[in-house]
Structure formats: structure tokens, C-alpha cells
Amino acid sequence: MLPDLRMKRRTFLLGLSAAALTAVGYAGHRYWPETGLTNPCLSGLPEALRLQPLYQEIWRGLDPAQVWDCHVHMFGNGDSGLPDAPWHTPKMDSLRHPLLRVQKHLFMNGACVDAHSSDAKSADATAIDHSVVSRLSQLCRALPPGFKAMLLAFDWWHDEQGRPQPDQSTLHVSNAYVTRLAKVEPDIFEWIASIHPYRPDAIDALQQAHAEGAKAVKWLPQVMNIDPASVKCQRFYQTCADLNLPILTHGGREFALPGSEHTLGNPLRLRRALDSGVRIAVAHSATYGRDTDLDVGPHGPSRTHFDLFARLMGDAHYEKLLFGDLSSLTLRNHEWAIAPLLQRVDWHHRLLNGSDYPLPGVMPFIDCASLQRQGLLDREAVIFLQTIKPYNALLFDFALKRLLRHGNIYFADSVFHTRRFFES
């Protein structure tokens, strides 16, 4: 837990006032998230910012080698020409699907893909795959040595017989692709496999991923057509338990990608996995949306996903099995849960920090000034965060969560030492 930062206000403001006279301060002011719509994608982090007291404070008490960002999305359009290159639906480039088209451009800008190459019809559309990886590598190497990003694979939507259905899918990132990236830069990347449990080869694929160094399995049930409560998952769960391989699965509604069935994100559907001894990390700690209270019955009353997640967290049988990640917590539609999660200090040892990159790089999604007005950030923290965001979305997300507070309560250091969970 961070010490009270208020005593450092005067020192910080004096230091930042000097920095504000430089191009650093000017850029930070010009591109504040509250007034900017696009990420300027500045390179490098100026030394003036590294010398600020708050920069030193956010790393105090942490071992960077234990700080793994557990929720980092990879994506691309396949222009690298690799047989296992990432893919996205052509609908993202179609005027007939304006929402998907806008989402694609937001994600590309958040990841600082060159504006020309992010247009699929541009003559320069030859470098998206490389640009995504290059920018992420640059961001990781700007953080203290030892820090790592955990790259997420993303399996196809599968039908009930376990057959992949690209026409129903939005994204696909193969295990082979993220494995290669992690092997090329093992000092900054780890990887998380994505395997649909209905696949006929699911068990073989799971064992292979484990043998090749995967630290977990990633699911987004409503976008992949996975019912975590289905008996079809039972063998998969048993193998995960035998391998001690956790599952990082989305909890709550999904707004970033279209889904076929939002009810598949109901946290109560995870009981089968938990009762099988599988360690589960619920992405976003189920802080968005409502669903049926299945413990009452299929027609039970509607509850918030967070309330259902909290019920599972309160079950003593799941103390060492159920965890929550903090990805997207500071986005506008999730930020209501910041104070409740801060106050649950009894949960802190079961919370894992992840960024949901590239979303922290999408400027309008996070409003630091609003968080200050809610009493969750100090004023000098807002200035500091708004200044660093155009340079490094990973650092911004990490620093923001380190500086969040409810009264004198901060997220515990253990929330950021995520490596322990994946190497348990």
C-alpha cells in the first residue's frame, strides 16, 4: 500500500512547474485526455518525468521483475504474411459496419499504429502487424527492467460441435503467433494461450501450450461461444487443474467487441471450473452489466455481475481459486467500481493488475479529472498522469492504478506483483 502522497504535493508541484516550461509540459497539456480525441503517440519518456517524485513513488515497494501486466491484447490484419498472423473480420473495414470500423480505428490509434497503415485501403497498408509489436516493445522497454507484458492469444468463435467459424468471429490471434513474439523478446514478453474447450483437439492443444510456456488460457465466452457451465468443458477443466494452468476469462458484459450471447459472461457460470479445482482470474472483476442470479434458478432475479462475482469471492471454498483482474477498471463504464474494490482490502491479495492494452491508449476512454472529482486522485496525480499518457499507455495505466485511493486506502503492492499467480 502506498504511503500518504499528500505530503509530497509541494515537492511535486514545484518540480512539475519547471517541467511545464519544457516541451514535455506543453505536450502533456495539449493532449490531456479530457480535451484530446486522438493519441499523439509521443516517443520516449523524458528524463524530467522520471525524476518527478510521483514516478519514484509508483515504483516504491515493488520489484519490477514481479510486475507482469496480465492483460495485453495483440492484434493485426495479417500484413506480415506469416501463416499464423493475426486476423480481424473484414467488417471492420466496411462502411456497412460503422461501429466496428470506428472501434478498429480507436484500437489502432490506442496502439499507435501509423495513421496511413491503419487504413486497409491505403497503399501504405503493409506494416500494421509490425507496428503493433514495435510500439508495444518500445513501451515495455521504457519501464524498469524486469517488467513484462503478457500477450493474449484469441481463438475463433466455435460452433457447438467445436468447429471454428471465421464468419462469426471478430478477431483471431493464434497461439503460434504470440509464442513467437515471446520467444523473440523473452525479457519483456510472456504469453497466454487461447483454446476453445469444444475443439476436438482441445486437450492436445492445452498440453502443447503448457509445454511451450503458456502461463494461462484466455477466454472471452460471449465472443467465442463458450458456456463455462457446460459439461463440454469438464475434461478441459480437469486438464487445467492437473497442469495448474489458470484460465483468464471475461466476466460481465462485453462492449469492446460484438458478442453472440452476453449471458455467457455471468460469473456464476464459473462454478463448474472452480469446483474442478481450476484457478480462475475474472477479467475486469465483472464490473460491467447485469445478469440472472442463477443460484436462485434460470429465471432468478437480475443482479449486477459484480454482486455475483462478490458472492463467489465470499465462498471460502474458492479462496485459493478465484481471483479478479483490474483491466479496464478505470474506463468510464467501469470506474464506479474503483472505490468498492479499494475498500475490499481483504480481496487485495486476490486481485491482479492488467491494462487491457491498447484501451488505456484511447484518449477519451479514461477521464483523470473525473476521478479527481470523485476523490479518487489527488490534483498533482492528475497532472502527472495526463502528462505521461501520450508517451506510454502501459505506464499510464500502471501509474493510475498505483495512485488511485479511497481515503488513505491504496491498492496493495501485491496487486501489482502478478507474477506470483502465473508461476504458482
N, C-alpha and C positions, 0 to 999 in steps of 0.2 A: 504494500500500500504506500502511495506517495505521501511524503510529509506535507504539511500545510504550505502551499506555494504562495500564499498571500504575503508572507514576509519578504518574498523575493520580488515583489511588484516594482518597487522603486528602482532596484538594480536593473531589472529587465527593461523597464521603460526608458531609462537613461541610455542603455546600450542600443535599444532598437531605434531610438530617436536619431542616433548617429547613422545607423544603417539606412534609415528612411531617406537620408540625403543622397544615398547612392542609387545606382540603377536597380539594386536589389529592392530597396524600399519602394521605388517607383513602380517596378513591375508588380510587386505584391499588391500595391494599392489599385493599380489599373485593372488587375484581373481578379479582384475579390469575387468569390462565388456568387455573392448576393447581387452583383451587377453584371457579371460576365456570363455569356451563354456557351462559349467555347473554351477549350483548354489551350492555352498558348504554347504548351509543351516546351518549356524552357529547359535547357540542358545544364547539368551540373548543379551542385548546391553550393552557393557562395560561402566562403570561409566566415564571413560576417555572421551568417546564420548559425554555423556550427559553434561559434563562440558565445552565442546567446545563453543565458542561464537556463532557460527552459529546454534548450536542446540537451544540455548536460543533465537536466533533471529527468527527462523522459527515459534516459538510459540508466539512471541511478538504481542500483539494486538488481540489475538484470545481467545475465550472461548472454551476450548476443548469440552464442553457439546453441543456446536452448530456445531461441526465438525463431520459430518456424511459422510463417503465415500459412495457415492451413486451408485457405480458400482462394485460390488464384486460377482464374479461368484462362485457358488457351483457346484460340480460335484462329480462323483464317479462311481463305477462299480456294486453297489448293494450288495457287500460282507457283508454288515451289516446285511443282512437278513430281514430287515424291509419291510413290504408290500408296503411302499411308497418310498423306497430307490432310489437314483439316478441311472440313466442308461446311457450307451453310446452304440452306434452301434458296433456290433462285428467286423465291418470292420476296426475299429481302432486297432484291434489285428491281422489283416490279412496281410500277405505278398503281397497279390494281391492289396492292397491299401496302398502303401508305404507312400504317403503324409499324409494320416490320421494317420498312425502308428507313423510317426515322430512327427506330431502335438500332439498326445496323450502324447508321452514321454516328449516333451518340456513342456506341461502344467503340467504334473505330477512333473517334476523337478522344475518348477517355483513355485509350491505349496509345494515343499519339501516332496513329498510322498517318502517313503523309496524305494530305487532303486530296491530291490528284490520284494517288494509287488506291484510295478507298472507294473511288468511283469505278464500278465494274466495267463501264463503257469507255473509260479513259484509255488513251493509247499508252499511258504510263502504268496501267494496272498489271504490274509484273512483280511487285515487291511486298505484298501485304503480309504473307506468311513470315518473311524475313523481318519486316519492320516490327511486327508484333513481338517477336522473340528478342530482337535487338534492343528495343526500348525497355522491355522488362528486365533484360540482363543489365542494362545501364542503371536502372533504378535499384536493383539488388546490390550492385557493386558500389553504390553510393552510400549504402548503410554499413554499419560496423562489420568487420569480418566475422563470419560465423552465422550471420543471418541467412535464412533460406526461404525461398518461396516454394510451396507445394503445388505442383502443376496438376490440374484436373483433366483427366480424360472424360469423354462424354459419349455414351453408347447410343445406338439408334433406338427409335421407337420400335417395339416389337409387338406382334400380334399375340393372341392367346396360345398359339402353337410355338411361340418362340422364334418366329421368322422376322428378320429385320424388314422394316417398311420405310425406306427413304422418303416416299411421298408424304408420309405422316410426320416426318422428322423435321426439326428446325436446324439443329446443329449436329455435327459428328466430329469427334476428336478421338482418334484411335489410341489404344494403349501403346502401340509401337511408336507412335509419334512422340508422345510425352516421355516415353522411356529413352528415346534417342536424345532428346533435349537434356534430360537429367544426366545421361552418361557423358555428354559433351562438356557440360559445366557442372560437375558434381559438387563443387564448393558452394554453389548458390541455389541449386535446384534439387528437390525431391519430387516424387510423383505419386499420384493416386489413380488407381485403375478405375475403369467404369465397365461393369459387366452386368448385362441384363440377366436376372435369375431364371427367366423362362427359356433361355437358349439351351438347345440340346447339348452344347459343349460348355455350359456354364461352369461346371466343376473343374474341367480340364483348364479352362481359361483362368479360373481363380487360382489354381495351383501354379500355373505358369507365371501369372502376375506376381504372386508371392515370391517365387523363386528368382524373379528378375528384379526384385527390390521394391515392389509397390508397398506403400505404407498404409493403405486403406483402400476402400472401394467407395466410389461416388455414385449416388442415385439422385435423380430428380423424378420421383414417381409419376407425377401427373404429366410430365413431358415425355417420359419413356414408356408409359403404360405399365407400371409396376404396382401391384397391390401388395404392400408389405405384409398384409394379414393372410395372404393366400397360402394354402398348403403347397403350392408350386414352389415356394421359396424355402421349404423346410430343409432340403438337402444342402442348399446354398448356405443357410444359416449354420448348419452343423459343421460344414467345412470351414466357414469363417471362424467359428468358435475353436475348432481344432487347430487352426493356423494362428489363432489370436490376431486376426486381421479385422480391424473395426470397419464399420460402414458409416460414411458421412452422407446423411440423407436429408433432403429438404423437408422442412416442417412448415405447415401453413400454406396459404395461397401463394401462387407464383404470378408475378406481374411482369417480369422481365422477358419471359418467353411465353408464347401461347401454349396452353395445356389442354388435354382432352378431357380430364376429369379431376377437378380440384379436390374432391373428397379423398383422393389417394394420398394427399398430404396431411391427413388427420393424424396427429401424434399417437392416438390410441391404437392405430393400426400397427404400431411397432411392438406391441406386446409379444407377439409370436417370436420375434427376433430376440427380444430381451429374455424371454423365458427359455430360449435356447442357449443362453449364455453368450450372446454376441454383444460386444461393446458398440454402442451407437452414439454418434455425435449428431444432434439435430441442428441442421443448418439454420441460422438466424434465430435459434431458440424459439422457433414457431411464434414469432411476434407479429404476424400479419394474418388477419382473416378470422373467420368463424366456421364451425362445423358441428355435426351431430355428436352429442355425448353418447358414444357407442357403449359405454359401460352401463347405461340405462337401457339401451336397446337400439335397433336400427331406426326407430322413429323417436329417439330421445330428444330432449330439448337442445337448442343451439347454444353453444358455448364458444368463447374465444379459443383459438388454438393455443394461446399462451396459458390459459387456465387448464386446458387438457394436458399440456406439457408439464405444468407445475404439479399436477396430480401425479404424473409418473415420476417426477423428480422427488416427490414426497414419499414414494414407496421404498421402504427400507431394503427390499429385495433387489432394487436396481441401483443402490448406492454406488457400486463399483462398475456399473454397466452403462448408465445413461449420462450423457454429457450434452452441453449446448455450445454451439459456436456463436460468435458475436458478429459474423459477417452481415453487412447491411444494417447493423443496428442504428447507425447514425443517419441513414437515409430518412427523408421526410415522413414516409409512411410507416417507419419502424421506431422513430425516435421517442415515441410515447413510452416505450418500454425501458429506456435508459435508467430512469430513476428506480423503477421496481427491481431491475437486475442489480443495480448498485447496492440497493438496500438488502438484497439477499446475500449477505456475506457468507452465510452457510452454504451457498452454492458456488462461491468463487473458485474453490478447488476443483470444480466440475465444469468450469467454463473455459473455452478455448478461443483465442483470438484469431480471426481471419478477416481478410479485407473485402472479399468478393470482387477483387480486381477484374475488370477495369472500372467498375462503378464508382469508386472514390475519385476517379479522374474526370467524371462527367460533372462539370461545374454546377449546374443547377440542382443536383440531387441532394446536396448537403448544405445547410444554412447554419454556419457557425454563430452568426449574430442571434439567430432564433434560439439556439442552445444557450447562449449567454442570458437572453431574456428569461429563459426558464430557470435560471440559476444553476445551470449545469456546467458552465465555463466561466472563468474569470476574464475580464476585459483584455488583459495582456496576453492571455492564451489565444483569444480570437485573433488578435493582430498577428501573433506568431504563426498561427495555423494558416491564415489567409495569405501570408507571405510565402510559406513553403509549398503550398498546394500546387502552383503552376510548375514547380520543379520536380516533385516526386510524389506521386499519388500513394505509393506504398508507405512512405514515411509519413505523409499527411494522415492516413488512416490510423497508423500506429500511434502517432503523437496525439491525435484527437482522443483516442480511447484512453491513453495514459493520463490525459489532462481532464477528462470528464470527472465530475464529482457531484455528490449529493450531500450537502453539508460538508463534513470533513471526511466522507467516505469516498475512496477511490477504488478502482478495480485492483485487486491484489496482484502482486508480482507474478504469482503462479498462473494467472490468466494468460500471460504472455509467454511463459515457459511451456510452450505446447509440445515440444519435442518429447517430453516425458510420456505423453499419451500415445504417440505413434511408435515409440520404441519401448513400450511397456513390456 
